[in-house]
Amino acid sequence: MTGADVPVWTACLVVVLALTGAGFSLVGAIGLVRLRTFYERVHAPTLGATLGMALIVAASILFFSVAEGRLVLRDLLIGVFLTVTTPVTLILLGRAATYRDRAEGNPDAPPDP
């Protein structure tokens, strides 16, 4: 399968989707470096990675569906796994950090509900 197997409109749309998804992932990674507190740092890459992954998976589905001449949904499995595991990881990291900060008496810890 080569790039010549797909129409130009498909190739352009795939490039736009993939680059936009990569851009969102990059913004999340920059947020990881630039933000100050742990709670801010853990939030930015989660949002960027989730939206970036969705756009990149959409680009992959579009490319392979047009190239193979049938609807190809196998890449959705990647999206489902990442959509489920990324927020769960965020929640677990946030709860562990909150517990640690409260146990150490850190004044920046989120208040008890």
Buried (B, 14 or more C-beta within 10 A) or exposed (E): EEEEEBEEEBBEBBEEBBEBBBBBBEBBBEBBEEBEEBBEBBBBBBBBBBBBBBBBBBBBBBBBBBBEEEEBEEBBEEBEEBBEEBEEEBEEBBEEBBEEBEEEEEEEBEEEE
